[in-house]
Amino acid sequence: MAEERYGTWQRWSEERLRLRAIVEFLRHKTVPIHRYSFVYYFGGITLFLFLVQVITGILLLLYYRPSADAAYESVQFIMSKVRFGWLIRSIHSWSANLMVGWVFVHMFSTFFYRAYRRPREFTWVSGALMLFLTLAFAFTGYLLPWNKLAFFATKVGTEIAGDVPLVGKYVMLLLRGGEDVTEATLSRFFGIHVAILPALATVILGIHLALVQVHGMSRPISVRAEREISFYPDFLLRDLAVWILVLALLGTLATLYPWPLGEKADPLAPAPPGIKPEWYFLFMFQTLKLLPSKIFLFEGEMVGIMAFLVGGLVLLLVPFLDVWAQREQQNRWVTTLGILAVAYLVIMTILGLALPAM
């Protein structure tokens, strides 16, 4: 009788959802196994950290209040009064930082293995857009606790955005909701962080995952696959095992090193000495610090900002620039550019951490 009911339910669900076609597609999808196969888990780790962000963010949203008078106190309440609230907030903060770092790792591993080659150009473009969205998530979410460091770091960050030629002033006013960082800024950052960015990320991530499934896992050019395994259930189970390890790491970090709240922001107080952005923006911060005040006829900071915008455009166009380099018989050009970019990011971040802020 139970088997008959199960068969009826299976037929009913299959008629409406067509799940068998999805399962069959995943069964026939294979993953190449070679000495660099570990890079295939990087994308799954990034996806898992994003899901952790979504789940913990929703839980925090139940108690958070986005106003200058209540934001800091609501986070205090979460950490001190809500059962396991301190753990949820710490996991949210740690996973945010790990996600930013892992998006960079995933991007550069894809770059150096040339996984953006035809026909995967738009897989790369969607991944680059996810990197930009991740940095936007980090920037807008940093202000929400309304503490001192976040307040003044946001003030500096929006001032830098205001130096973009032609549109900078309008961008700064749009972000701040006025001339200064106020409660209107907090309200706008909250809306961007919990509504606009999640909507964009859901669409772009969905496109990215669909393209990965359609085109499959790319194999490095110079590496021969030893064998292939099925995506479902073999690779998927391995991916889930990695997710469990990442969750254990998050739980350990959140328990042993709870994310601090700091002092409440006071817009009338002077900026604390040595103010710096979070580590993932230090390479920009340090670059702008080292630039001279004038470069030819232009302000040094404006030149630096334009260079970052051009760098972002180059990142988006990597697959198409690689095709051009191959046609021009300059195959090493793109790889050299990637090595220089990694060296620049690492060196500037270390300098930003080591040198005192001016």
C-alpha positions as CSV (number, residue, x, y, z in Angstrom):
1,M,0.0,0.0,0.0
2,A,2.8,2.4,0.9
3,E,4.7,1.5,-2.3
4,E,1.5,2.2,-4.3
5,R,1.1,5.6,-2.6
6,Y,4.8,6.4,-3.2
7,G,4.4,5.5,-6.9
8,T,1.3,7.7,-7.2
9,W,3.1,10.6,-5.6
10,Q,6.2,10.0,-7.8
11,R,4.0,10.0,-11.0
12,W,2.1,13.1,-9.8
13,S,5.3,15.1,-9.0
14,E,7.1,14.0,-12.2
15,E,4.2,15.0,-14.4
16,R,4.4,18.6,-12.9
17,L,8.0,19.2,-12.1
18,R,9.9,16.9,-14.6
19,L,12.6,16.3,-12.0
20,R,13.7,13.1,-13.7
21,A,15.1,15.1,-16.6
22,I,17.2,17.2,-14.3
23,V,18.5,14.1,-12.5
24,E,19.4,12.4,-15.8
25,F,21.2,15.5,-17.0
26,L,23.3,15.6,-13.8
27,R,24.0,11.9,-14.0
28,H,25.4,12.2,-17.5
29,K,27.4,15.3,-16.7
30,T,31.0,14.4,-15.8
31,V,33.9,16.1,-14.1
32,P,37.5,15.5,-15.2
33,I,39.9,14.2,-12.6
34,H,43.6,15.4,-12.8
35,R,46.3,16.8,-10.5
36,Y,44.6,20.2,-10.4
37,S,41.0,19.0,-9.8
38,F,40.9,20.6,-6.4
39,V,40.2,24.0,-8.1
40,Y,36.8,22.7,-9.0
41,Y,35.8,23.0,-5.4
42,F,36.5,26.7,-5.2
43,G,33.3,27.7,-6.9
44,G,31.3,25.5,-4.6
45,I,32.9,27.0,-1.6
46,T,32.1,30.5,-2.8
47,L,28.5,29.4,-3.4
48,F,28.3,27.9,0.1
49,L,29.6,31.1,1.7
50,F,27.0,33.1,-0.2
51,L,24.2,30.8,1.1
52,V,25.5,31.2,4.6
53,Q,25.4,35.0,4.1
54,V,21.8,34.7,3.0
55,I,20.6,32.5,5.8
56,T,22.4,34.4,8.6
57,G,21.5,37.7,7.1
58,I,17.8,36.8,7.2
59,L,18.1,35.8,10.9
60,L,19.9,39.1,11.7
61,L,17.2,41.0,9.8
62,L,14.6,39.8,12.2
63,Y,16.1,42.0,15.0
64,Y,18.1,44.7,13.1
65,R,16.7,48.3,13.0
66,P,18.1,50.6,10.3
67,S,18.2,53.9,12.0
68,A,21.0,56.0,13.5
69,D,19.3,55.9,17.0
70,A,18.7,52.1,17.0
71,A,21.1,50.3,14.6
72,Y,24.0,50.0,17.0
73,E,21.7,49.1,19.9
74,S,19.9,46.5,17.9
75,V,23.2,44.8,17.1
76,Q,24.1,45.0,20.8
77,F,20.7,43.4,21.6
78,I,21.4,40.6,19.0
79,M,24.8,39.9,20.6
80,S,23.8,40.0,24.2
81,K,20.1,39.1,24.5
82,V,19.2,36.9,21.5
83,R,20.0,33.2,22.0
84,F,23.0,32.4,19.9
85,G,22.7,35.9,18.3
86,W,26.4,36.6,18.9
87,L,27.3,33.3,17.0
88,I,25.0,34.2,14.1
89,R,26.5,37.7,13.7
90,S,30.1,36.3,14.0
91,I,29.4,33.7,11.4
92,H,27.8,36.3,9.1
93,S,30.9,38.6,9.5
94,W,33.5,35.8,9.1
95,S,31.7,34.3,6.1
96,A,31.5,37.7,4.5
97,N,35.3,38.2,4.7
98,L,36.0,34.6,3.6
99,M,33.6,35.0,0.7
100,V,35.4,38.1,-0.5
101,G,38.7,36.3,-0.3
102,W,37.5,33.2,-1.9
103,V,35.9,35.0,-4.8
104,F,39.3,36.4,-5.6
105,V,40.9,32.9,-5.3
106,H,38.2,31.4,-7.5
107,M,38.6,34.2,-10.1
108,F,42.4,33.9,-10.3
109,S,42.4,30.1,-10.4
110,T,39.9,30.3,-13.3
111,F,42.2,32.9,-14.9
112,F,45.4,31.0,-14.7
113,Y,43.8,27.7,-15.9
114,R,42.3,29.6,-18.9
115,A,38.8,28.3,-17.9
116,Y,37.3,31.3,-19.7
117,R,38.2,29.9,-23.2
118,R,35.5,29.4,-25.8
119,P,32.6,28.7,-25.3
120,R,32.9,29.9,-21.6
121,E,33.4,33.7,-22.2
122,F,30.1,34.7,-20.6
123,T,30.7,32.3,-17.7
124,W,33.7,34.4,-16.9
125,V,31.8,37.7,-17.4
126,S,29.1,36.6,-15.0
127,G,31.7,35.6,-12.5
128,A,33.5,38.9,-12.7
129,L,30.1,40.7,-12.2
130,M,29.7,38.5,-9.0
131,L,33.1,39.7,-7.8
132,F,32.0,43.4,-8.2
133,L,28.7,42.6,-6.4
134,T,30.5,40.8,-3.6
135,L,32.6,43.9,-3.0
136,A,29.5,46.1,-3.1
137,F,27.9,43.7,-0.5
138,A,30.9,44.2,1.7
139,F,31.0,48.0,1.3
140,T,27.3,48.5,2.1
141,G,27.1,45.9,4.9
142,Y,30.1,47.4,6.7
143,L,28.1,50.5,7.8
144,L,25.1,48.7,9.1
145,P,26.3,48.2,12.7
146,W,26.8,52.0,12.8
147,N,30.0,51.9,14.7
148,K,32.8,54.4,14.6
149,L,35.2,52.7,12.3
150,A,32.5,51.8,9.8
151,F,31.1,55.3,9.8
152,F,34.4,57.0,9.0
153,A,35.5,54.3,6.6
154,T,32.2,54.9,4.7
155,K,32.8,58.6,4.7
156,V,36.2,58.1,3.1
157,G,34.9,55.5,0.6
158,T,32.0,57.7,-0.6
159,E,34.4,60.6,-0.9
160,I,36.6,58.5,-3.2
161,A,33.5,57.6,-5.3
162,G,32.8,61.3,-5.5
163,D,36.2,61.8,-7.3
164,V,35.1,59.8,-10.3
165,P,35.1,62.2,-13.3
166,L,31.8,63.6,-14.6
167,V,29.4,61.4,-12.5
168,G,31.3,61.2,-9.2
169,K,29.4,64.0,-7.4
170,Y,26.1,62.5,-8.3
171,V,27.2,59.0,-7.3
172,M,28.3,60.4,-3.9
173,L,25.0,62.2,-3.3
174,L,23.1,59.1,-4.4
175,L,25.0,56.9,-2.0
176,R,24.9,59.3,1.0
177,G,21.4,60.7,0.4
178,G,22.9,64.1,0.9
179,E,26.2,65.9,1.4
180,D,27.2,64.0,4.5
181,V,27.1,60.5,5.9
182,T,23.9,60.5,8.0
183,E,20.9,58.4,8.9
184,A,19.8,58.7,5.2
185,T,23.1,57.0,4.2
186,L,22.4,54.2,6.6
187,S,18.9,53.7,5.3
188,R,20.1,53.7,1.7
189,F,22.9,51.2,2.4
190,F,20.5,49.0,4.2
191,G,18.1,49.0,1.2
192,I,20.9,48.3,-1.2
193,H,22.4,45.6,1.0
194,V,19.2,43.6,1.7
195,A,17.1,44.3,-1.5
196,I,18.9,45.6,-4.6
197,L,22.2,43.6,-4.3
198,P,20.5,40.3,-3.4
199,A,18.1,40.6,-6.4
200,L,21.0,41.3,-8.8
201,A,23.2,38.6,-7.2
202,T,20.4,36.0,-7.5
203,V,20.0,36.7,-11.2
204,I,23.7,36.8,-12.1
205,L,24.5,33.8,-9.9
206,G,21.7,31.9,-11.5
207,I,23.0,32.7,-15.0
208,H,26.6,31.8,-13.8
209,L,25.5,28.4,-12.4
210,A,23.4,27.6,-15.5
211,L,26.4,28.3,-17.8
212,V,28.6,26.1,-15.7
213,Q,26.2,23.3,-15.9
214,V,25.7,23.7,-19.7
215,H,29.4,24.0,-20.6
216,G,30.8,21.7,-17.8
217,M,34.1,21.9,-16.0
218,S,37.0,23.2,-18.0
219,R,40.3,21.3,-18.1
220,P,43.6,23.2,-18.0
221,I,45.2,23.2,-21.5
222,S,48.4,21.4,-20.6
223,V,46.8,18.8,-18.3
224,R,45.4,15.4,-19.4
225,A,42.5,14.1,-17.5
226,E,43.2,10.8,-15.7
227,R,39.6,9.8,-15.6
228,E,36.1,11.3,-15.2
229,I,33.5,11.0,-12.5
230,S,29.8,11.7,-12.7
231,F,28.7,15.1,-11.3
232,Y,25.7,13.4,-9.6
233,P,26.1,11.9,-7.1
234,D,30.0,11.5,-7.0
235,F,31.3,15.0,-7.3
236,L,28.2,16.5,-5.6
237,L,28.9,14.4,-2.5
238,R,32.5,15.5,-2.4
239,D,31.4,19.1,-2.8
240,L,29.0,18.6,0.2
241,A,31.9,17.2,2.3
242,V,34.0,20.3,1.5
243,W,31.0,22.5,2.6
244,I,30.8,20.7,5.9
245,L,34.5,21.4,6.5
246,V,34.0,25.1,5.6
247,L,31.0,25.2,8.0
248,A,33.3,23.7,10.7
249,L,35.9,26.4,10.0
250,L,33.3,29.1,10.2
251,G,31.9,27.8,13.5
252,T,35.5,27.6,15.0
253,L,36.4,31.1,13.9
254,A,33.1,32.6,15.2
255,T,33.4,30.8,18.5
256,L,37.1,31.5,19.2
257,Y,37.2,34.9,17.7
258,P,33.8,36.6,17.9
259,W,33.4,39.6,15.6
260,P,33.7,42.8,17.7
261,L,31.1,45.6,17.6
262,G,33.3,48.5,18.6
263,E,32.1,51.9,19.7
264,K,28.9,53.6,18.5
265,A,29.4,56.2,15.7
266,D,29.3,59.8,16.6
267,P,29.0,62.0,13.5
268,L,30.2,65.1,15.4
269,A,33.4,63.4,16.8
270,P,36.7,63.7,14.9
271,A,37.9,60.8,12.9
272,P,40.0,58.3,14.9
273,P,43.7,58.2,14.1
274,G,44.9,55.4,11.7
275,I,41.5,54.9,10.1
276,K,41.7,52.3,7.3
277,P,39.2,50.3,5.2
278,E,38.7,46.6,5.5
279,W,41.5,44.4,4.1
280,Y,39.8,43.8,0.8
281,F,39.9,47.5,-0.1
282,L,43.4,48.1,1.3
283,F,45.0,47.8,-2.2
284,M,42.9,50.7,-3.4
285,F,43.5,52.7,-0.3
286,Q,47.3,52.2,-0.3
287,T,47.5,53.0,-4.0
288,L,45.7,56.3,-3.7
289,K,47.9,57.2,-0.7
290,L,51.1,56.6,-2.7
291,L,50.0,58.6,-5.7
292,P,51.3,62.2,-5.9
293,S,48.8,65.0,-5.6
294,K,49.3,65.9,-9.3
295,I,50.0,63.7,-12.3
296,F,50.6,66.0,-15.2
297,L,47.5,68.2,-15.3
298,F,45.2,65.9,-13.3
299,E,44.7,65.1,-9.7
300,G,46.5,62.0,-8.6
301,E,43.5,60.5,-6.8
302,M,41.4,61.0,-9.9
303,V,44.0,59.2,-12.1
304,G,44.1,56.3,-9.6
305,I,40.3,56.0,-9.6
306,M,40.2,56.0,-13.4
307,A,42.9,53.3,-13.4
308,F,40.7,51.1,-11.1
309,L,37.7,51.6,-13.4
310,V,39.9,50.6,-16.5
311,G,41.2,47.6,-14.5
312,G,37.6,46.5,-13.8
313,L,36.8,46.8,-17.5
314,V,39.9,44.8,-18.4
315,L,38.8,42.1,-16.0
316,L,35.4,41.8,-17.7
317,L,37.0,41.5,-21.1
318,V,39.7,39.0,-20.3
319,P,38.4,36.2,-22.6
320,F,38.2,38.5,-25.5
321,L,41.6,40.1,-24.8
322,D,43.1,36.5,-24.7
323,V,41.7,35.8,-28.1
324,W,43.3,39.0,-29.4
325,A,46.6,38.0,-27.8
326,Q,46.6,34.6,-29.4
327,R,45.9,36.1,-32.8
328,E,48.8,38.5,-32.3
329,Q,51.0,35.5,-31.2
330,Q,51.4,37.0,-27.7
331,N,50.1,34.1,-25.7
332,R,52.2,35.0,-22.6
333,W,50.8,38.5,-22.5
334,V,47.6,37.6,-20.6
335,T,49.4,35.3,-18.1
336,T,52.0,38.0,-17.4
337,L,49.2,40.5,-16.8
338,G,47.5,38.1,-14.3
339,I,50.8,37.5,-12.4
340,L,51.4,41.3,-12.2
341,A,47.8,41.8,-10.9
342,V,48.2,39.2,-8.2
343,A,51.6,40.6,-7.1
344,Y,50.1,44.2,-7.0
345,L,47.1,43.1,-4.9
346,V,49.2,41.2,-2.4
347,I,52.0,43.8,-2.1
348,M,49.6,46.8,-1.7
349,T,47.4,44.9,0.8
350,I,50.5,44.0,2.9
351,L,51.7,47.6,2.7
352,G,48.3,48.8,3.7
353,L,48.3,46.6,6.8
354,A,51.9,47.3,7.8
355,L,52.2,51.1,7.2
356,P,50.4,53.6,9.4
357,A,47.5,55.5,7.9
358,M,48.3,59.2,7.2
